[in-house]
Amino acid sequence: MIPIHPRSAVPPPASPCVKVCIMDDASGLCRGCLRTLDEIAQWTLYSADEQREVLDRVAARRPPART
């Protein structure tokens, strides 16, 4: 029997798209999801691990929450 890698049982993450597709010329990022055009265009071609890497980059791009 071939062992199953534990990560392979995990479904891919959901797209961070929030349907606010406006590109910011200064930053090159979508104002809705904070992805680049390349990240948006390649999303469905990325592996689940690559999608998680994009989500990590998006999280790092988010401004800190106001208190």
Secondary structure as the mmCIF struct_conf table of DSSP 4:
data_model
#
loop_
_struct_conf.conf_type_id
_struct_conf.id
_struct_conf.beg_label_comp_id
_struct_conf.beg_label_asym_id
_struct_conf.beg_label_seq_id
_struct_conf.end_label_comp_id
_struct_conf.end_label_asym_id
_struct_conf.end_label_seq_id
HELX_LH_PP_P HELX_LH_PP_P1 ILE A 2 HIS A 5
HELX_RH_3T_P HELX_RH_3T_P1 PRO A 6 ALA A 9
BEND BEND1 VAL A 10 VAL A 10
HELX_LH_PP_P HELX_LH_PP_P2 PRO A 11 SER A 15
BEND BEND2 LYS A 19 LYS A 19
STRN STRN1 MET A 23 MET A 23
TURN_TY1_P TURN_TY1_P1 ASP A 25 SER A 27
STRN STRN2 LEU A 29 CYS A 30
TURN_TY1_P TURN_TY1_P2 ARG A 31 CYS A 33
STRN STRN3 THR A 36 THR A 36
HELX_RH_AL_P HELX_RH_AL_P1 LEU A 37 GLN A 42
HELX_RH_3T_P HELX_RH_3T_P2 TRP A 43 LEU A 45
BEND BEND3 TYR A 46 TYR A 46
HELX_RH_AL_P HELX_RH_AL_P2 ALA A 48 ARG A 61
BEND BEND4 ARG A 62 ARG A 62
HELX_LH_PP_P HELX_LH_PP_P3 PRO A 63 ARG A 66
#
